[in-house]
Amino acid sequence: MRNLRIAALTIAATLLLVGLTVPFGTALAGYKHDLNFKSIDVGLPGVTFTAAFGINAQGDIVGRYAVGAVGHGYLLSDGTYTTIDDPNGIGSSQAQGINEEGEIVGLYTVQVAKTVDPSGVFTRSFLRDPDGVFSPIELANNTLAIKISPKGKVVGCFHNLSSDFAANEGGTMHGFVYQNGSKIQDLIVPGTMHNGITKDGRIIVGVVFPTPGTFYAYKVEDGVYALLDLPSYVMWSDARDVNRSGEIVGFFTDFANKTHGFLLRKGELTTIDFPGEDVVSTQARGINPQGDIVGFYVSKDVAGKLHTHGFIATRNKDKDEDD
């Protein structure tokens, strides 16, 4: 696909930001953090879904919003909202990661015949430079680009067919590292998906699917792959990002089948739950060098309808005894 320069659609949308300060998860001895939570809802007519997936050192946020079944990527920078749609994926794009240079990676779906893939879709990925030029990232029939480091290393996963995963315990799905137009590394463990990488590239975090119904968070440090050592109350887990201090964020499902965000810092796991009695689940998806965390939460209204909102959680430095 040839590079296409398009003018990003910038909309002076109202972002509904509701600020809350609450204790940061479960209290741990010698470890006290407060977070200032703000929900992010893209204020456009008909928006039914907002999620935040990535944040850089400048505080720029990327994610996805939807109007009904139509999804779009977005960038939120200095209060300005910009739609990020790959020109080949308008209506199904999502922005997953952003680095300090303003490079954005994401993905979209394209329709294929069910005789080609039983799912009827392939997933494609893109790299968008700060000038709005889109370049493809294509390593297999399905390529998912999730995060990009300040040095331009992209991580994600690739696989061939949707059906080979279930049949072969991970099938052709593998985590990858990509830079300057080519794959420079992949993980030989099947069923893996890289979701975050440090600036120096020494640490990569992700999720492995031994079977379609099980998933575990992992870390690759200096080339050594290992599952994260998490508490016994964690049933399933997914590591979604890591910053240069080695702080890891993600989400887990407990044995009551409830989903919570988490921060893993110096071996201590802290649960992240967006505050509110109506909140039924929370996922942390991105963290920047300052420790600001983004993600999304799901709330249930009085009629029982579910609503998905993005959030950003910033640290209260005055109360952070570790900093």
N, C-alpha and C positions, 0 to 999 in steps of 0.2 A: 504494500500500500504506500503510495507516495505521500510525503509529508504535506499536510494541508494547513495553511495559515487561516484561521478564522477569528473573527472578532468575537470575544466572549461577551455574552449577554449580561450586562450589569444592570441590576434592578435595585431601585431604592426601596427595598422591602423592609417592613418593620419586623425586627426580631424581638420576640417576646422573651425577655430575660427576667426570670424570677429568682432573686437572690436569697439563699438560705445558708446559715452557718450552723453546722452540727458537728458533734464529735465524730472523728474519723474511724468508723468501724469499731471493732472490739478493742478495749483497752489492753495494752500489753505492758508489762513491767519495763520501765526505763525507756518507753517509746511512746511519745505523746505527739499527736498531730491533730490539728483541726483543719477541716476543709470548708471552703466557701463554695457551695453548690449553686450553679445557675443552670436553669433549663434553657434549651435552644429550640425554638419552634419557628420555622421559616414562615413568615407572615404573608403568604400569597393565597389568593382565592383557591379553595378546593384542596389545599395541602392536607394529606391524611397521615403523613409519616415523615419524621425527621430523625436522622441519626448522625452522630459525629464519629469519625473513624481515625483521624490523625491530627496532630498538632505539632508545629515546629517551635524553635526557640523564640521567634518573634510573636508567638501566640496566634498565628494564622491557623485556621481550622478548616478541614475538608471533611466531606461526608456525602450523604445522600438524602434527598427528599423525594416524595412521591405525591402525585395528584391522581388519586385512584390507583390504577394499575401501571401508570406511566412514571418511571423513575428517572431522576436526574442527579448528577453530581453537583456539588457546590463548593465554593471557597468563601469563607468568611474572614475578611481582613480589614482591620480598622473600622469595623462597623458596616462595611460594604459587602453585600452579598453578590457573588458572581456565579452564574450557572456554568458548570463544566460538563459539556457533552462532547464525547468523541463524535466527529462527523459521520462515522459509520454506525454509531450506536445511540443516536438520539431516541430517547424514550426508554432506554434501559441502562444508562450509564450510572456509575457511582465512582466518586473519588475516594481513594483509600489512604493515601499517604502524601506528605509534603515535607520537603527539606528546607534548610535555611536559605538556599538559593531560589526558592520558589518553584522548583520542579515538582510536578504532581504526577503520581501514578494512580491508575484505577483500572476499571474493567467494565465490560458491557457484554450483552448477549446478542447472538445472531441466530436467526431461524435456519434450521436445516431439516431435510426430510427425515422422518422417523425410520426410514430404511437405512439412513446413514448413521443416526444415533437415536436410540429409543426415547431419549429425553426430548428430542425435537429442537435442541439448541446446542450451540457451542459457545464457550466463553472466550472472549478476546480481551487483550489488555493494551494499555497505552501509557506512554510517557509524554507529558505536556510540559514544554519548557516555559520560562517566565514570559515569553513573547506570545504565547498562545499557539505554538506549533505542536501538532500531535505527531508522534512517531509510534509505530506498532511494536509490540513485544509479543512475538509468536514463537513458541518453543514446541508446541504440539497442537492437536486439535483444540484443546482447552488450555489456556494459560491465564493464571490469576496473579496479577501484580499487586502486592499488598502494602509494602513500605519502601521508602527510598532514603538512603543515608545522606548526610551532608557531602559526602564524596561521590555521590551518584550511584552507589550500589543498590540495585533493586532486588528485593526478595519476594518470594511467592511460591506457587506450585504449578505444575503442569501435569496433564494426563490426557490420554487419547479418547476413550469412550466412557460415557457415564456408567455403562453396564459392567465394564471390566473391574471396577472398584469392588462391587459386591461379590463378584465371582472369585476374585483372587487376593482377598485380604490386603487391599491397598492397590492392587493392580499396577498400573503404570504411573500412579500419582507419586511425585517426588518434590521435595522442596528444592529451590534453586536460588543461586545468586547470579545476577546479570549486570553487565556494565558495558558501556560504549558499544552497544549494538550486538552483543553476543553473550551467551551463557559462559560464565567463568567457573562455575562450580555447581554440582547438585549433590543431594544427599542420597546415599544408596539405600537407606531404609525406606521400604515401600509404605505408602499411605501417609507420607509426611507433607506438611505445609509450613514453610517459613513465613512468619508474620512480623518479625522485627529484627533490626540489626543495629549494633552500636556504630558510632562514628568511625572507630578504628577497625571495625569488621571482626573483632575477636569474639564477640558474643552474638549468637543468633537464637531467637526463641520461636517456638511454633507449636503445632499440634499434630499428633499422629493418630490415625484411625486404624487400629488393628482389625476392626470389623466396622461395617457401616453404622452400628449402634453403640460403639464405644470410642471414646476419645480421651487422650491424655496430653498434658502440656509437657514440652521438653525444652532443653537448652543445649546448644552446641557451643562449647567454649574451647577455643584454640584447637578446633577440629574434633573434640571429644563429645559424642552424643550421649545424653542421659535424660531420663524422665525427671521432672521436678519432684523434689521431696516435699510433699504436701501433707497437711494433717489428715487424720483418719476420717474426719467428717466429710471430706471431699470425695465425691463419687466420680464425676467426670470433670475434666479441666482443659482449658485452652489458653495458652500464653499468646498475647496479641501485640505486645511491643516491649522494648527495652531501651532505656536511655544510657548515656555515657557513664553514669554512676553505677550501672548494673541493676537498677530498679526495674522490676518486671511487672507489667499489668496484664490482666486478662479477666477471665470469668470461670466460675465453676458451678456445678450442680451438686447440691447436697442430697442426702438420702431421703429427704422429704420432697425431692424433685423440684426444689426452688433454685433459681439461678441468681448468683451474686457476682459482682465484680470483686477483683482482689488486687492488692499490691503486695509483691514479695520483695522485701528489702532486708538485706543482711540476714537472710535465712528466716525472717519472721513474716508470716502471712497475715495481712489485715484485710478484713472484709469491707467492701465498698457497696453500700446500699443507698440509692437516692432516697432522701427522706420523704415520708408521707404514708399514711395508712392505706392509700389507694394504690401504692406501688407494688407490683407483683413480681418484677424481676429487674435486674440491673446488669449491664455488661460494660466493663472498662475496655477500651479499644486502642487508646493511644496515650503516650506520655512524652513530655519534652524534657530538655536538660534541667529545667527549673523544678520539675516534678509536677507540673500541671497535667491533669488527667482529663481525657475526653472519652465519651462513650454514649450509651443510650439506655433509657429505662422504659418500662411498659407499665402503664397505669390502667386501672379498671374503673369505669364510671358506674353510677348508681344503676344504670340499665344493664350492666354487665359487659359493655363494649370495651374492647382494649384499644389503647392509644399509645403510640411510640413517639418519644421525645428525645432529642439529643441533650447532652449536658456537658458542662465544663466544671471541674472541681479544682480550685486553686488553693494553695497552702497558705495558712495564716502564719507568716514567718515570725511574728512576735511570740507565738506560742509553740513554735517548733524548736524544742530543746536540742534536737540533734544537729540543727543547722546554726 
